[in-house]
């Protein structure tokens, strides 16, 4: 017999959706420090700062670093794109030269199949 008071799967899913909607809309910040010490000597400190929110919320609060990080959005500044284009053109030219005049295939030198004459022992 089914327990009618137990939450159904659809209720759990909608609850998760509500939680995610609220977290992404309002944001969630987690901060913490981890310190590793040995004999009261600090060996390692890890500072953790985590913010979970939507992109719109992040931009609203001034967290839009991904727009300006050259590793995440290459070509934004355009500073080295001309240099890269020159390098690509040079490489294309070299490839064209190598493929335009193929070198004849190398064949290993063969030994003569003639029988060798014995050397004179008296010599």
Secondary structure as GFF3:
##gff-version 3
##sequence-region A 1 123
A	DSSP	alpha_helix	9	26	.	.	.	ID=ss1
A	DSSP	beta_strand	28	38	.	.	.	ID=ss2
A	DSSP	beta_strand	41	52	.	.	.	ID=ss3
A	DSSP	alpha_helix	55	60	.	.	.	ID=ss4
A	DSSP	three_ten_helix	65	67	.	.	.	ID=ss5
A	DSSP	alpha_helix	81	100	.	.	.	ID=ss6
###
